[in-house]
Amino acid sequence: MDKNKDSKDKGSQLRKFAILTGIAFQMGATIFLFAYIGEKLDAYYGFQEKWLTIIFVLLGVASSLYLVIKQLNKINRSN
């Protein structure tokens, strides 16, 4: 019976590790997408300085942090 509990604990830890690894990729993709949109808008409007790119990167970082915190709270509640 003790061995079955250890197996469940390892499976739970592996699941959490996979979720956290996925979160890293999600953060990278979100920030990249926002940076891409900002860069395209800068090119469309012909801005010499990359202000929209900077603004959109910061928005991407903020939104990805929000999503990470939301997912981590969900993981902690499931325990």
Protein Blocks (a to p, Z undefined) as FASTA:
>chain_A
ZZmmmmmmmmmmmmmmmmmmmmmmmmmmmmmmmmmmmmmmmmmnopablkllmmmmmmmm
mmmmmmmmmmmmmmmmmZZ
